[in-house]
Amino acid sequence: MEYPVSVDENGVKFKPEKMEKEKLYHCIFKNKAILVFKDSQDVMNCYEIEEVDLVEQIKKIDNDDDLEKLFEDYLKGNT
């Protein structure tokens, strides 16, 4: 399945029709992590992270399940 978030020289591109509800997606654009999810009411939510250490950790993530684990650990202070 095609990943619903992509980046090119013009910016971040979203394909909400390809997103699962309540699943977190991510990409890196201009040294910022962009996080996106579609909630249960089909509203897209987008967040931008600029914290350098956290962005570097996000860059190493291979799949979105690992991304959610990273944030769980981050919120608990384990990273």
Secondary structure, DSSP 4 states (H G I P E B T S, - for coil): ---SEEEETTEEEE-GGGPPBT-EEEEEETTEEEEEEE-TTS-EEEEEE--HHHHHHHHT--SHHHHHHHHHHHHHT--
